[in-house]
Amino acid sequence: GGGELCTYLVNNHSLNELNLNNTSFGEDPEAIKKLIFLFQNNKEIYIYQLKFNLIPEENFKLIVPELKEATHIYQFFMDEERYPKDMFKLYMDAMKKRKKPNKKKKGAKKKKK
C-alpha cells in the first residue's frame, strides 16, 4: 500500500507532488512512519495530498512535528475538520510562512558558488 510507495519514493527525485487522496492511507502507524521517513529523506516532493483519508488523531500527532521540521514541504492537504481545534492549530503553526519552491528549468546548469 501507501507505506511501500513512500519507501520507493525516497530515492525518486523527479516527483514534486504526491497525491494520496482517498486511498485509505494513514490508518496504519507503520505507513505514517514511512511517510515521515519520506519527508525527512526526499526534499524534492513539496506538495502532499492526503484528503479523504481517515488518519486517526494519534497518527496525525506523529505527522505534525515532522511537518514543522520538513520546511521544504510547501503544501500538505488533509481533512482539517476531523481534528480538534487545538490539534489543528499545531498543524497551522507548523505550516505557516512556507514559500513556494522555485521550479528548476529543464536542462539548466547549476551555478557554481
N, C-alpha and C positions, 0 to 999 in steps of 0.2 A: 503494500500500500504506500501511503504517503511518506512513511518513515524511510522506506527503501529508496524512494525517489530523492529525498533530501540527502541521503548518503551518496547517491550517484552524482548529484548536482554540486557537491563540494568542489569537484575538480573541473566543472564546466564554467568557462569564462566568457561564453558568448551570450548568455541569457541575462537580461536585465530585469525581467518581471516574472514572478511565479504566481500562477493563478491556481489556487486550490479551493475555489468556491464550490460549495455544495458537494463535497467529496467524503463526508464523514471523517475528515481529518481532525485530529485534536482530542479525541476521546481517550486514546491510548497515551499514557505518560511517556512511554518509550519513543513514540513518534514525536512528541513535543521535545524530548531531549535531542533527537536528531535534527529537528527544526532549529533549535538553539545552536547546535553544532554548526549548522549551515550558516546561521547569522554570523558566527564567530570566524568562519573559515572561507567564506566566499563573499568578498566585498563588491563583486560585480552586480549581484542581484540587489536592487534598491527599491523594488516595489513587491510587496507580498499581499496577496488577496486571499482571505480566509473567511469570507462571508458565507452565511447559511450552513455553518458547521456548528455542532453542539460542543463547543470547548468548555468543559467544566471549569468552575471557578478555581479549583486547585491547580489545574493546568495553566489557566490564564495567569495565575500568580507566579508561575515559573517563567512565563514569557516576558512579562513587563520589565523586570530588572535588566534582562538581557537586551531589550529594545533600547533602554537608556544607554547602554554601553555600545550598541551597534549603531553608531552615528551615521554610517553610510546608508542606512535604510531611510529612504525619503518618505515612503507611504506604507502603511500597514493597515489594511482594511479588515474589519471584523464586525460582528454584531454587537455593537456597544450597549444596546438596550438590555442585553441579557445579564449585565453585571451591576452590582451595587454602585451607587454614585461615588463613594469613596475609592473604590477599586478603579472605576473608570477615570477618576481624576488622576490617579497614579499613571495610568496609560497616557492621558493627555499631557501630563508633565514630562513623561519620557519622550514624547514625540514632538514637543514644541521646538520651534526655531530650527526646523530641518530645512535644508536648502536642496533644491533640485540639482542633481549632479550634471556636470557638463557632458554632452554626448561626444564621444570620440568620433572623429571623422575617419571614414574608411580610407585606408592607405596613408594616413597621416603619419609622419615621422615624429618620434618623441623628441622634445627639446633636451639638449644637454645642459646640465647645470654647471 
